[in-house]
Structure formats: C-alpha cells, structure tokens
Amino acid sequence: MSKMILGRYIPGDSFIHRLDPRTKLLATFYYIAIVFLANNWVSYLFLALATLAIIPLARVSFRFFLRGLLPVLFLIVFTVLIQIFFTTGGQVYWHWGWFTLSSAGLINAAYIFIRLVLIIFMSTLLTLTTPSLSLADAVESLLKPLAAIKFPVTEVALMLSIALRFVPTLMDQTSKTMNAQRARGVDFGSGGLVKQVKSIVPLFIPLFVSAFAMADDLATAMEARGYKDGYGRTRYRVLHYGRGDLLTLVVMAVLTLGLVLLRK
Amino acid sequence: MAGIIDVQDLKFTYSGQQRPALDGVSLSIPAGKWVAVVGHNGSGKSTLAKNILGLLEPESGSVEVAGMRLTADSVWDIRAEVGIVFQNPDNQFVGATVADDVAFGLENRAVPRPEMLQRVDGALAAVGMTAFKNREPAHLSGGQKQRVAIAGVVAQRPQILILDEATSMLDPAGRRDVMSLIHNLKTQLNLTVLSITHDLEEAASADQIIVLDNGKIVRSGTPETIFAHGSQVAEWGLDVPYSEDLKERLAAAGLQMPLTYTDEERLADYLWTLNSTK
C-alpha cells in the first residue's frame, strides 16, 4: 500500500538519476506535449526509437517500465478499441451497425497506442529515477516566481515535504490501529459493502485523533526550534543545474526538430 | 540571581481548566548543572518546560533564561539558547531525511548555507549518525531518531538542553545509549541540562532533583537526600530503586540501615561489612 503512494523510485546513480529534478519534470511535460506533433509512420518511428534510446540511460530494468503500463492498461485497451471501431475512412473491411472496421481506424488505433505507451514510458522514467522529495523541491523551485504575487511558495513546499515525510508514519499508525481493532473483533475486508464501510469507522476516528495529536506535537517542536514563517530562512537543500541538464535541453531540441521535419 | 534559568513565582492555567497546572513555581538552575524535574503525569513538569521556552504564556510570574527576561520580543533569542528534545521521536522529526531534520533549526535562524553544511556534519558526527545522513525517518529506530533530535540541538549550539521525557518511549538499551550520549555532550559542550523524567536512573545521575506535585514544588535536593525518603519517591512519580526497596525491608526487619541514598553496589558493601565490623 505504501509503495503505491510513495511512487516507485529505484535508487541509482545513472545519468538520468543525476539530472536536476526540475529538468526531468519540465522535460517530461515537454515530451508529452511534442508527442502530439507526430502524425505519420516515420515521425512515430523516430519518436519511439529516440525514447527507447533514452530509457537504457537510467540503468533500470525494462520490467519496471512495462509494469508502469499495468495501472493504465484498461484505459489503453478502451481507447484503442474505440479508435478501431468508431473511426471511419479509407478502406472498409467489416461493417455492423455502428461498428466499422476500416484502414483509417486501424492506423489511428496504432498511432494512439504508440502515443500512450511512449507517454507512460517517459513519465515512468521520471518517477523511477526521482525521489518524491526531489520532485517536491523541483515544484517549489519552479513555483518561486509566484512569490511575487504573494503566493506562499516556501510554506507550501514545507507542507509538501512534511506531508511526504509523514506518509510512512501515518501508514504505520493505520496498521497499528487496524491490529488494535482486529484484536477487539473488527473484521476488515469481508462482508457486504455496507458492512465494510462500517468497519472503517472505528479505524478512522482513532486515526484522526492521533493525526491531530501528531500535528500538535510537530507544531510545538517546530516552534521550539525557531520556526516563525517561510520568510528569512536559508535552505539546506539547493538544486544545481549541471552539464547533463544542458544536454537534455539539446536532446529535446533535436527531438522537436526531427518531429517537425518528419511530420506531414 | 545567578542561575542560567531563573523562574519566579510562575503560574499557568490551561484554558478551560479550573486548577492551575503550575501554581507559584520558583526555581533557579545554576549554569553547567544537571537538574531533574520529576512528578506524576499532570504534575506540571512538561508545562514548566513549555513555559520556559515561551511555548505557553505564563499567567503571572517571570522567567529569565541566559540573562534574558522572557517577553514576546526575546522569545526567539531565548529559543536559540535552549535546545529541547521531546518525548515522541516521530512527532518532532520535521525533515524528510536525517540531514534535513538536523538543518531545520539552522534554516529557521537563517544560518548561511556553507556554515550550515559544516554544522550539520559536525552535529551528526557528534551523535554518531553520520552514516545515516540521507536516511528517511521511517528507516530509523526510536533511539536513532532521538539521536537525530539531539544532533539538531548540537547544531544549534545552545547553552541549555531540556529533555522532556526524551527517553521514555525507548527500550532500555536505547535509553542507556541516549543517556550516555547526553552525558558526554554535556561535558563536551558545557551544557546545562534540565531533564523532565520518570526514569529513576536518569534522575539519580542529576546534580539536583526537583519534585513537582499538583503544580507546586514539594521537594528539592540532591538525589541522595531525595531517594532517602524511600518508598515515598513512588508517590512523587518515580519508581522506587531496588536498593532502596531492599533497604527499607531490612530496616523494617530490625537491621540498622544508612539514612542516605545508596546504590546497589554501596548497599552490598554496607551489607557485607555490617556484621564483621561489629
């Protein structure tokens, strides 16, 4: 359960791991945008080959990328089926009521499939090689300009990092509470829906109470250690762009140029 | 007055409560000493610590720390001179990693980054946690988390260390470990220690023990004179030491026993020479 929430970071020291998290975050978003430039076989082939060349740089087993597809498998299959049966155009092979199997439909479905898989591979690359804490740092750094319009960037960043830090603690508390309630005869995960929801109540109330007590203790400890507000603080953790980040910029530029030249 | 912490006639009542949690507490802690505050749950021990740090606002009375009178203006300067380690290791861990947590207090005081890096490394080395620098708190034991909390205090370089039942949630091994670490750091860094505790060993190693009951100081003295009250210390929120318990039973059986506190070793010495000297 905790794995699901914390992301699937795989520790490592590869080229991709060492990139600045801001670079990785921005590059992933940019990649997702330029995927939509591809619109013929050549441009998709170029994109797929480039992506498959980038992935090994992370030195993470390809298994993890395939596993990244699982949660969205249903979405992919559903989208592909809709494309196959509802796109008309080109040569029609088969026809029944609203359903049409045409050459345009098959081609479109193949394009969409490649597009989704590539997007998921790239975002998996981001989460596999970047710890959530670094992502939080990246978000803070990228939001910094918003401080000019009085958006509390440092406070939000601290909240984010404390939230991430307390996920395992709260998980731990949850399993302790569950065991305590099981010892008193609560049966989790069996019976009908109503019964299951009911059995959650004695779990949530103590959990909320302890979470509030925890927050109160934490606030006291923070104040005792001199925390006033987000202003006038120095930072222990800082981000630095390096040569690899410049290289990433170049790679993204080449990708864009290639797609623009190869598309119809 | 000469103490590094001077409390005069301190009174504090939690909102919604009739009885004051602290009712006219006065004490003076000399610099460089180790003072233990003991008492039952609800006796006002932790409330006293929070008042000294300005985390709670006293109703009346005065608090003076390191020569500064506690006011709304001086509270941040006072907190810079006082490091505190709380009871629950999890609920005081602010940083996402060990190093981040140690740095938290320094970030708040706007210590320049190059100096911060040095102080964090130095503090982690002082508590023997250098190898855990980049670990997340979920992968640490309770004792290790308390070490990190102590490292945060060391990095801050205060004059005073307050322990608010800092070892009460640790197992006996972790407790001994943390206590010996604090004893070492006290001499190295010339700290004044105010420890709030139920733990007898912790109290016994103090220079002075203050007993709080119902928000009032009921006894104050060296561990020897306090423990000489025998089983009465249990009523003050401490476990009776085994040696004192035994001494009391022997005295009840008609043997002549020393009146001051004796640890197990000294009691054994006393007992085996008891009949041979006569």
Contacts between the chains, C-beta under 8 A, distances in Angstrom:
chain1	res1	chain2	res2	distance
A	133	B	96	4.7
A	133	B	97	7.3
A	161	B	95	7.8
A	161	B	96	5.1
A	161	B	100	7.8
A	162	B	94	6.7
A	164	B	96	6.0
A	165	B	93	7.2
A	165	B	94	7.7
A	165	B	95	7.1
A	165	B	96	4.5
A	165	B	136	7.4
A	165	B	137	6.6
A	168	B	136	7.5
A	168	B	137	7.8
A	168	B	138	3.7
A	169	B	90	5.4
A	169	B	137	7.5
A	169	B	138	7.0
A	172	B	138	7.7
A	213	B	91	7.8
A	214	B	90	7.3
A	214	B	91	5.1
A	217	B	86	6.8
A	217	B	88	5.9
A	217	B	91	3.6
A	217	B	92	6.7
A	218	B	91	5.4
A	218	B	92	6.9
A	218	B	94	6.9
A	220	B	50	7.5
A	220	B	55	5.9
A	220	B	86	7.5
A	221	B	84	7.9
A	221	B	86	5.8
A	221	B	91	6.8
A	221	B	92	3.7
A	221	B	94	6.9
A	222	B	94	5.8
A	222	B	104	7.7
A	223	B	55	6.1
A	223	B	79	8.0
A	224	B	53	5.5
A	224	B	55	6.1
A	224	B	79	6.3
A	224	B	82	8.0
A	224	B	84	5.0
A	224	B	86	8.0
A	225	B	79	7.6
A	225	B	94	7.4
A	225	B	104	5.9
A	225	B	105	4.1
A	225	B	108	6.3
A	225	B	152	6.7
A	225	B	156	7.5
A	226	B	76	6.4
A	226	B	79	5.4
A	226	B	80	6.6
A	226	B	105	5.6
A	226	B	108	3.9
A	226	B	109	5.4
A	226	B	156	7.9
A	227	B	104	7.5
A	227	B	108	4.9
A	228	B	76	7.2
A	228	B	108	7.0
A	232	B	110	5.4
A	233	B	107	4.8
A	233	B	108	5.9
A	233	B	110	6.1
A	234	B	106	7.4
A	234	B	107	5.5
A	234	B	110	4.9
A	234	B	111	6.0
A	234	B	112	6.3
A	234	B	113	5.8
A	234	B	116	6.6
A	235	B	107	6.3
A	235	B	113	6.9
A	236	B	99	6.9
A	236	B	100	6.1
A	236	B	103	3.5
A	236	B	104	8.0
A	236	B	106	7.2
A	236	B	107	5.8
A	236	B	113	7.1
A	236	B	116	5.7
A	236	B	117	7.6
A	236	B	120	6.9
A	237	B	100	6.5
A	237	B	103	8.0
A	238	B	113	6.9
